[in-house]
Structures are given as C-alpha cells and as structure tokens.
Amino acid sequence: MVVHPQSVVHSMVEFVDGSTIAQASPPDMHLPIALGLTWPDRIPDASTACDWQEATSWTFEPLDQETFPAVALAKRAGKLAGTAPAVLNGANEVAVAAFLAGSLGFTEIVEFVAQVLEVHLETNFVSDQSLTIEEVLQAAEWAQLYGQELLESRN
C-alpha cells in the first residue's frame, strides 16, 4: 500500500504479468465518483483531462502505519468480515460527525472507532458468511447508537 501526495492517481490495477494500469485525473473526486455511479458507462466531461504537456512529478511512498492508523483498523475489520466492516463504517460516521461538531478531536477518531469495534467483537459480532442485509444494517445501526452513547458518556 502506498500514499500518493499529489492525489492524481485514483486507482491502479496490477496484472499477473507485472504491468500496472493507473486511472489518473485531476486531484478531485469528480471522475472517480462519476465512474462509481455510472459504471460501465462513462459521462462525457465528468472531469477535466490531465495536461500531459505540463511538467509534473508523481511520487508514491510506503504507507506509514503510525501516520495512518485507520488503514490497519479497516484491514482488520475487512479480514474479520461478518458484521465488523458495517460496525467500522457506522462508528466512523458517528466519529466524523462528532469531529465536525467539535466534540471529538481529529486524532481521537481512530481510537473511538476501534473502541466501538472492540465492544462489538466482544458482545454481538456475527461472523457467519450467510449474513443477511438486514443483519448488516442492524450492526451498522448498533454502532451508531453505541457510538452516540459513548460520546455522551465522555461529556
């Protein structure tokens, strides 16, 4: 995993032959969102094109786990599968809303999400691969409700 500070490359696919194809567009989310909403179709002029005649450099740096601790937490939830990813997302929504409201510090977000996830894993985690969409939505709702309770108990 790498960090690309210029934010021009939005995705890359590495093939079995070792070659890589990258999707590049100006550093905003217009094109990636348009692709996500309309795939496999494409919207004309969803984004301005890269100016290949303009001198520029792109860098890719190894991911620093200490600087970006949320990545390891998200990978853990993904590997656990079951209801863990939905809980991670639900807790993150509560944490970001609290940050935007000024009641949670930016550097507290990951710790808060991890705390909600840990309680879920100890109390009502479902690892069954035959989960229904209702169970996933219930897990996300639980995370949001528990996250709100946790925030209220901190104040």
One Martini backbone bead per residue (centre of mass of N, CA, C, O) as a GRO file, in nm:
protein
  155
    1MET     BB    1   0.099   0.035   0.020
    2VAL     BB    2   0.026   0.379  -0.077
    3VAL     BB    3   0.126   0.719  -0.105
    4HIS     BB    4  -0.027   1.005  -0.297
    5PRO     BB    5   0.006   1.340  -0.266
    6GLN     BB    6  -0.121   1.443  -0.551
    7SER     BB    7  -0.399   1.293  -0.626
    8VAL     BB    8  -0.415   1.159  -0.935
    9VAL     BB    9  -0.414   0.869  -0.847
   10HIS     BB   10  -0.702   0.657  -0.784
   11SER     BB   11  -0.600   0.391  -0.940
   12MET     BB   12  -0.478   0.042  -0.946
   13VAL     BB   13  -0.366  -0.228  -1.167
   14GLU     BB   14  -0.227  -0.547  -1.121
   15PHE     BB   15  -0.082  -0.781  -1.314
   16VAL     BB   16   0.054  -1.093  -1.368
   17ASP     BB   17   0.290  -0.953  -1.558
   18GLY     BB   18   0.350  -0.663  -1.382
   19SER     BB   19   0.160  -0.470  -1.483
   20THR     BB   20   0.022  -0.125  -1.485
   21ILE     BB   21  -0.288   0.043  -1.430
   22ALA     BB   22  -0.395   0.384  -1.432
   23GLN     BB   23  -0.610   0.620  -1.275
   24ALA     BB   24  -0.621   0.956  -1.406
   25SER     BB   25  -0.681   1.274  -1.241
   26PRO     BB   26  -0.759   1.527  -1.106
   27PRO     BB   27  -0.755   1.640  -0.758
   28ASP     BB   28  -1.052   1.496  -0.756
   29MET     BB   29  -1.383   1.323  -0.737
   30HIS     BB   30  -1.542   1.330  -1.003
   31LEU     BB   31  -1.454   1.073  -1.160
   32PRO     BB   32  -1.478   0.845  -0.949
   33ILE     BB   33  -1.780   0.897  -0.899
   34ALA     BB   34  -1.883   0.865  -1.187
   35LEU     BB   35  -1.787   0.573  -1.217
   36GLY     BB   36  -1.950   0.457  -0.976
   37LEU     BB   37  -2.241   0.551  -1.096
   38THR     BB   38  -2.195   0.445  -1.428
   39TRP     BB   39  -2.103   0.174  -1.439
   40PRO     BB   40  -1.967   0.121  -1.755
   41ASP     BB   41  -2.014   0.402  -1.798
   42ARG     BB   42  -1.955   0.736  -1.937
   43ILE     BB   43  -1.906   1.076  -1.873
   44PRO     BB   44  -1.890   1.347  -2.030
   45ASP     BB   45  -1.691   1.567  -1.870
   46ALA     BB   46  -1.647   1.483  -1.560
   47SER     BB   47  -1.352   1.582  -1.628
   48THR     BB   48  -1.061   1.697  -1.651
   49ALA     BB   49  -0.783   1.664  -1.815
   50CYS     BB   50  -0.479   1.581  -1.836
   51ASP     BB   51  -0.171   1.761  -1.877
   52TRP     BB   52   0.092   1.613  -2.050
   53GLN     BB   53   0.265   1.892  -2.104
   54GLU     BB   54   0.292   1.921  -1.811
   55ALA     BB   55   0.505   1.958  -1.567
   56THR     BB   56   0.548   1.660  -1.359
   57SER     BB   57   0.520   1.485  -1.040
   58TRP     BB   58   0.515   1.155  -0.905
   59THR     BB   59   0.447   1.005  -0.588
   60PHE     BB   60   0.540   0.703  -0.395
   61GLU     BB   61   0.470   0.593  -0.065
   62PRO     BB   62   0.493   0.438   0.203
   63LEU     BB   63   0.299   0.330   0.447
   64ASP     BB   64   0.238   0.488   0.755
   65GLN     BB   65   0.100   0.349   1.033
   66GLU     BB   66   0.120   0.593   1.232
   67THR     BB   67  -0.018   0.808   1.043
   68PHE     BB   68  -0.230   0.554   0.935
   69PRO     BB   69  -0.426   0.370   1.146
   70ALA     BB   70  -0.695   0.312   0.985
   71VAL     BB   71  -0.598   0.095   0.790
   72ALA     BB   72  -0.557  -0.140   0.990
   73LEU     BB   73  -0.848  -0.138   1.095
   74ALA     BB   74  -0.987  -0.195   0.822
   75LYS     BB   75  -0.840  -0.459   0.761
   76ARG     BB   76  -0.941  -0.610   1.006
   77ALA     BB   77  -1.242  -0.592   0.944
   78GLY     BB   78  -1.221  -0.733   0.668
   79LYS     BB   79  -1.106  -1.005   0.778
   80LEU     BB   80  -1.341  -1.067   0.973
   81ALA     BB   81  -1.598  -0.971   0.874
   82GLY     BB   82  -1.913  -0.968   0.867
   83THR     BB   83  -2.000  -0.702   1.088
   84ALA     BB   84  -1.740  -0.524   1.107
   85PRO     BB   85  -1.755  -0.320   0.866
   86ALA     BB   86  -2.025  -0.188   0.954
   87VAL     BB   87  -1.922  -0.087   1.226
   88LEU     BB   88  -1.693   0.084   1.130
   89ASN     BB   89  -1.872   0.275   0.963
   90GLY     BB   90  -2.070   0.367   1.182
   91ALA     BB   91  -1.853   0.482   1.375
   92ASN     BB   92  -1.731   0.682   1.173
   93GLU     BB   93  -1.980   0.858   1.133
   94VAL     BB   94  -1.992   0.954   1.426
   95ALA     BB   95  -1.704   1.067   1.451
   96VAL     BB   96  -1.717   1.277   1.224
   97ALA     BB   97  -1.958   1.434   1.332
   98ALA     BB   98  -1.817   1.508   1.600
   99PHE     BB   99  -1.586   1.661   1.475
  100LEU     BB  100  -1.760   1.872   1.318
  101ALA     BB  101  -1.894   1.962   1.608
  102GLY     BB  102  -1.640   1.959   1.830
  103SER     BB  103  -1.645   1.667   2.020
  104LEU     BB  104  -1.395   1.556   1.841
  105GLY     BB  105  -1.092   1.475   1.773
  106PHE     BB  106  -0.910   1.385   1.511
  107THR     BB  107  -0.709   1.189   1.682
  108GLU     BB  108  -0.978   1.022   1.802
  109ILE     BB  109  -1.121   0.855   1.582
  110VAL     BB  110  -0.977   0.578   1.576
  111GLU     BB  111  -1.014   0.507   1.875
  112PHE     BB  112  -1.321   0.515   1.870
  113VAL     BB  113  -1.371   0.299   1.653
  114ALA     BB  114  -1.214   0.074   1.799
  115GLN     BB  115  -1.394   0.065   2.050
  116VAL     BB  116  -1.655  -0.016   1.910
  117LEU     BB  117  -1.547  -0.273   1.777
  118GLU     BB  118  -1.462  -0.425   2.035
  119VAL     BB  119  -1.740  -0.443   2.163
  120HIS     BB  120  -1.867  -0.599   1.932
  121LEU     BB  121  -1.677  -0.849   1.941
  122GLU     BB  122  -1.764  -0.916   2.251
  123THR     BB  123  -2.098  -0.921   2.199
  124ASN     BB  124  -2.227  -0.910   1.855
  125PHE     BB  125  -2.070  -1.078   1.663
  126VAL     BB  126  -2.093  -1.175   1.311
  127SER     BB  127  -1.939  -1.434   1.097
  128ASP     BB  128  -2.142  -1.517   0.909
  129GLN     BB  129  -2.166  -1.566   0.559
  130SER     BB  130  -2.507  -1.558   0.577
  131LEU     BB  131  -2.571  -1.278   0.580
  132THR     BB  132  -2.787  -1.027   0.601
  133ILE     BB  133  -2.875  -0.712   0.533
  134GLU     BB  134  -3.017  -0.666   0.802
  135GLU     BB  135  -2.772  -0.740   0.984
  136VAL     BB  136  -2.585  -0.522   0.878
  137LEU     BB  137  -2.768  -0.279   0.944
  138GLN     BB  138  -2.785  -0.341   1.249
  139ALA     BB  139  -2.483  -0.307   1.305
  140ALA     BB  140  -2.463  -0.012   1.216
  141GLU     BB  141  -2.676   0.093   1.415
  142TRP     BB  142  -2.537   0.004   1.670
  143ALA     BB  143  -2.282   0.178   1.629
  144GLN     BB  144  -2.428   0.448   1.637
  145LEU     BB  145  -2.561   0.421   1.916
  146TYR     BB  146  -2.308   0.354   2.079
  147GLY     BB  147  -2.146   0.601   1.994
  148GLN     BB  148  -2.336   0.807   2.122
  149GLU     BB  149  -2.312   0.701   2.410
  150LEU     BB  150  -2.008   0.740   2.432
  151LEU     BB  151  -2.007   1.044   2.391
  152GLU     BB  152  -2.197   1.116   2.629
  153SER     BB  153  -2.004   0.985   2.853
  154ARG     BB  154  -1.763   1.198   2.799
  155ASN     BB  155  -1.937   1.473   2.890
   0.00000   0.00000   0.00000
